[in-house]
Amino acid sequence: MTVQPELKTGDTATMTEIRFHNTMSGRAEPFVPLVAGEVSCYTCGPTVYDYAHIGNFRTFVFQDVLRRYLRSRGFRVTQVMNLTDVDDRIIQKSAAAGVSIREYTDKYIQAYLDDRRALNLQPPEYIARATEHIDDMVQLIQRLTEKGFTYVSEGSIYFRIAKFPAYGRLSKIDVTGMQTGARVDMDRYDKDNARDFALWKAPKPGEHFWETPIGPGRPGWHIECSAMAMKYLGDTLDIHSGGVDLTFPHHENEIAQSEAATGKQFVRYWLHAEFLLVDHEKMSKSVGNFATLRELFAHGHKPSSVRFLLASVPYRSQLNFTPESLQGAASSVERLRTFAARLKSGKFPAGASPEIASRAAKALGDFDSGLADDLNTAQALAAIYDLVRDLNIAMDRGEFLQGDVAPVLAVLEMFDSIFAVLDDDDAEKLKSLGVGPSSPTLSDAEVEALIAERQAARKRRDFASSDHIRDQLAQSGIILEDSRDGGVRWKRK
Ligand SMILES: [Zn+2]
């Protein structure tokens, strides 16, 4: 991969080729959309039976970084995300709660959309509820039936895997020895259960069902994504993404349903995000390391720290989520915000230095080529950290000039168009979510460290940084009193 030192924003001719790792081929491939300048993207959204957890949000943040990056490269992105508001678990849970499916899922959809806003996830162009697309699913099942891909058993309609020889190509499972006609009814199952799967499920006594031309019942989980993806994006999509656990059976089944119906390739690039681990274990309710965003916020963690941590680890690496990694993310964000404040409000000597302009251009080029390399966010971030370190030194030495502000600001703007953490709006977001405390409580050692940092900033007459730190401390309820001898006393509000 080549780095273009002279790279400027918008200079697309010299930009690094974008490559994505395609699960289907198992390789990184150059990304070329079907229609020049446009990208169609399908995102498997949440099943809204509970609050989404941070493992889910790892995937959603990855999808947001993907979308923002493509847009920063000038692509027009059309993204569709589904909301699974009917499945086995929803039916059970709404029945147990004694409310309708609609009432039950409305609450969690609202919570999910609020959580997305807290993490600065850009809204997809289409958010599609499964229960509002029953007709589309029924029509797709009818097409499959006309082509002989389905059969009926006890009122349910199944997809006949034996009729679709490509089955298993995405997840690399071997179905050759599979018994013809063996069926699975559950929406979620593992590779040992590779069977004919339900497209349409006959109603069980007392269950909610839809009366349709293919009989009473409700859709299986997999058919909804095929139907909604093709409805909004056409038969062939550029990118389909999701968590790695969706590869089988969900995405395998989506391919089978869609390609059997259309005879065309369904998805050109399959992108899958790796698991999020908590203290090196896969997050699950049974292990008890299951955290929702709101729980993290209630413990004083900021939305920006969570977003930054989830975005900073490249999506194909496992991410180990610990309180320490979250703290680390919080201080990285703080360092970047402090630098941005210093840049915007600092008073620098007149003039402009060509070295700093070319240093900024190099950072921009490195940032872009990191992301172009299968969204290597860690590499992209390293370019920004290096720049910030070098420029803090230049500012301390008085070598940074007023005319250098604009090119460096352009780099920060590009960075923030992807990472979206520089706006200091965490407190507002937490307030609007109704979770608190609105600011994290700092330990005595953390307060002392920030005060030392502020003293150092004052010493080098960097008042923008020192004011920023004072504000940050104030937000956490720490009041500073500068004493005459140059020392600082502090107390908690
Ligand atoms: Zn899906």
Residues whose N, C-alpha, C, O or C-beta is under 5 A from the ligand:
A	BS01	ZN	C44 C225
